Amino acid sequence: MGKKPERPILITGGGRRIGLALAHHFLHHQQAVIVSFRTRYPAIDQLESAGAICIQADFSTDQGILSFAETVKSQTAGLRAVLHNASDWQAETRNIALSDVLTRMLQIHVHAPYLLNHALEGLLRGAGHAASDIIHFTDYVVERGSDKHIAYAASKAALDNMTRSFAKKLAPEVKVNAIAPAMILFNETDDAQYRQQALNKSLMKIVAGEKEIIELVDYLLTSCYVTGRSFAVDGGRPLR
C-alpha cells in the first residue's frame, strides 16, 4: 500500500513563544507543520531546517489573509489542523485613534481566523469523523473584560463566539475548540517587580510555561468527541 499523504498542522504566528513551541513539538513527533510568520526571526530559519514550511504573511489586510490561504493550498491537499495563534496586543492610548485600535484588533483576531476557516475548509474536510481540528487561541479576559485593552478583549470575545459557530458548521468532520490562556510565559524584558505582581494575580503563583498548552492541544487533537468548548489555562486568575 502507498504511504498516506501528509496532512500538516497549520500554526499562525508560529515564529515566537507558544506558536514556536508547538511547531517544534509537532516536528519532534514527525508531524508535518506549516507556519505563518510576520517577521523573520532566527527561529524561522531553525524551523525550516527542521522541516517546517514557513510562509511570510501579512494579516493586516483581508487580501493578505486570502493570499496566505492560497499559498497554503498550493503546499498541501489537506490539513490535519489549524491553530489560530497569531495575535496582537494594543492598548487604548492617546497617540493612536480609537478606531485604528479597534480595526487592528479585529483584523488579526476576527478577520484572519474567520476568513482562513472558510478558505481552508476544503483542506480540513474529507478525512473522516472528527479527523481534523481548528483551535482558536483567545484569552482569559474574554470573561473578565479589560479596562486598558477594551478592543483587544472584545476581539478575543468575538473569536471565542466563533468557536461555537464554526463547531456547528463543520461537525462532525472538524472539531473546533478554543484555549483561553493567562500568563503562560514572561517576556525577557519583564523586570522582577512586574513578574511578582503577575504571579500574585493567579491562585497557583507560577508561570505555566509552554508544556500546559502543548498537552492541552494534544488532548484536543486526539479527542473524537470534544467540540465547541473553551478551555481556560489561567491558574485560577479569575477567582482572585
C-alpha positions in Angstrom: 0.0 0.0 0.0 1.2 3.5 -0.7 2.0 5.9 2.0 -0.8 8.2 3.1 -0.3 11.8 2.1 0.8 14.1 4.8 -1.7 16.4 6.4 0.2 19.3 8.0 -0.8 21.2 11.1 -1.0 24.9 10.2 0.1 27.3 13.0 -0.4 31.0 12.5 2.1 33.2 14.3 4.5 30.3 14.7 7.8 32.2 14.9 7.7 33.1 18.6 6.6 31.9 22.1 3.7 29.4 22.2 3.4 29.1 18.4 7.1 28.3 18.1 7.0 25.8 20.9 4.0 24.0 19.3 5.8 23.9 16.0 8.9 22.2 17.5 6.7 19.8 19.5 4.9 18.6 16.4 8.1 18.4 14.3 9.7 16.3 17.1 6.9 13.9 16.7 7.3 13.7 12.9 4.1 15.7 12.3 4.3 18.0 9.2 4.0 21.7 10.0 3.2 24.8 8.1 3.9 28.1 10.0 2.9 31.6 9.2 5.2 34.4 10.4 5.1 38.2 10.1 8.8 39.0 10.8 11.6 36.6 10.0 13.4 35.8 13.3 16.3 33.3 13.5 13.7 30.9 14.9 12.1 30.7 11.5 15.4 29.5 9.9 15.6 26.8 12.6 12.1 25.7 11.9 12.8 25.5 8.2 15.9 23.4 8.9 13.8 21.1 11.0 11.4 20.6 8.1 8.6 23.1 8.6 7.1 25.0 5.7 7.3 28.7 6.8 5.3 31.3 4.9 5.6 35.0 5.5 2.1 36.5 5.8 0.5 39.9 6.3 -2.8 39.6 8.1 -3.2 43.4 8.3 -5.4 43.3 5.2 -8.1 40.8 4.1 -6.2 40.4 0.8 -3.1 39.4 2.7 -5.1 36.8 4.6 -6.6 35.4 1.4 -3.3 35.4 -0.3 -1.8 33.4 2.5 -4.7 30.9 2.2 -3.9 30.4 -1.5 -0.3 29.8 -0.7 -1.3 27.1 1.9 -3.5 25.4 -0.7 -0.5 25.3 -3.1 1.5 23.5 -0.5 -0.8 20.7 0.6 -4.0 18.9 -0.4 -5.2 18.5 3.2 -4.7 19.9 6.7 -4.7 18.0 10.0 -5.5 21.1 12.0 -5.4 24.9 12.0 -4.1 26.6 15.2 -5.0 30.3 15.2 -2.2 31.5 17.4 -1.4 34.8 15.6 -2.2 37.7 17.9 -1.6 41.4 18.6 -1.9 43.4 21.9 -2.8 47.0 21.6 -4.0 49.2 24.4 -6.1 52.3 24.0 -3.6 55.2 24.1 -3.8 58.9 23.4 -1.5 58.8 20.4 -3.5 56.2 18.4 -7.0 56.8 17.2 -9.5 54.6 18.9 -11.0 53.4 15.6 -7.5 52.4 14.5 -7.0 50.3 17.7 -10.3 48.5 17.2 -9.7 47.9 13.5 -6.2 46.5 14.2 -7.5 44.1 16.9 -10.5 42.9 14.9 -8.3 42.3 11.8 -5.9 39.9 13.5 -8.3 38.2 15.9 -11.5 38.1 13.9 -10.9 38.7 10.2 -7.9 36.4 9.9 -9.5 33.3 11.6 -12.9 33.9 10.0 -11.5 34.2 6.5 -9.0 31.4 6.9 -11.5 28.9 8.4 -13.7 29.5 5.4 -10.9 29.5 2.8 -9.3 26.3 4.2 -12.5 24.4 4.9 -11.9 22.1 1.9 -8.5 21.1 3.2 -9.9 20.1 6.6 -12.9 18.1 5.4 -12.9 14.7 3.8 -10.6 12.8 6.2 -13.4 11.2 8.3 -15.3 11.7 11.5 -13.5 14.1 13.9 -10.3 13.7 11.9 -9.5 17.5 11.7 -9.3 20.3 14.2 -9.4 24.1 14.5 -8.2 25.7 17.7 -8.7 29.3 18.4 -6.3 31.0 21.0 -8.4 33.5 22.9 -7.7 35.0 26.3 -9.0 34.8 29.9 -10.2 38.4 29.5 -13.0 37.1 27.3 -15.0 36.5 30.5 -13.5 39.3 32.6 -13.0 42.2 30.2 -10.2 44.8 30.4 -10.4 48.5 31.0 -7.0 49.1 29.4 -7.3 46.8 26.4 -11.0 47.1 25.6 -10.7 46.5 21.8 -8.3 43.5 22.4 -10.8 41.9 24.9 -13.7 42.5 22.6 -11.9 41.0 19.6 -10.9 37.9 21.6 -14.5 37.6 22.8 -15.7 37.6 19.1 -13.1 34.8 18.4 -14.5 32.8 21.4 -18.0 33.1 20.0 -16.8 32.0 16.5 -15.6 28.8 18.1 -19.1 27.7 18.8 -20.4 28.8 15.4 -17.7 27.0 13.4 -18.1 23.9 15.6 -21.7 23.8 14.4 -20.8 24.4 10.8 -18.0 21.9 10.5 -19.1 19.0 12.7 -18.7 16.1 12.7 -15.7 16.1 10.4 -13.9 19.0 12.1 -13.8 19.7 15.8 -13.4 23.4 16.8 -12.3 24.5 20.2 -10.7 27.4 22.0 -7.9 27.8 24.5 -8.1 30.9 26.8 -4.7 31.4 28.5 -3.4 33.9 31.0 0.3 34.5 31.8 1.8 31.4 30.2 5.3 32.9 29.6 7.1 36.0 30.7 8.9 38.3 28.2 12.7 38.6 28.6 12.2 42.3 29.2 9.8 41.8 32.2 11.5 43.0 35.4 11.3 41.3 38.8 8.7 43.6 40.1 6.3 43.0 37.2 6.9 39.3 37.4 6.0 39.1 41.0 2.9 41.3 40.5 1.8 39.0 37.7 2.4 35.9 39.8 0.3 37.3 42.6 -2.7 37.6 40.2 -3.2 33.8 40.0 -4.1 31.3 42.6 -1.3 28.9 41.5 1.5 31.5 41.8 3.5 30.2 38.9 4.0 30.8 35.2 2.7 27.7 33.4 5.1 27.6 30.5 4.6 26.0 27.1 4.0 22.5 28.5 0.5 23.2 29.7 -0.6 24.5 26.3 1.1 21.7 24.4 -0.5 19.0 26.5 -4.0 20.6 26.1 -3.6 20.9 22.3 -2.5 17.2 22.2 -5.6 16.3 24.1 -7.9 18.2 21.8 -6.3 16.8 18.7 -6.7 13.2 19.9 -10.3 13.6 21.2 -13.1 12.3 18.9 -15.9 14.0 20.9 -15.0 17.4 22.3 -16.0 20.4 20.2 -17.4 23.9 20.6 -15.7 24.4 24.0 -13.3 26.9 25.5 -10.6 25.7 27.9 -9.2 28.1 30.5 -5.5 27.9 31.2 -5.2 30.7 33.8 -4.0 29.4 37.1 -7.3 30.3 38.7 -6.7 34.0 37.9 -10.4 35.0 37.5 -11.0 33.8 41.1 -8.7 36.3 42.6 
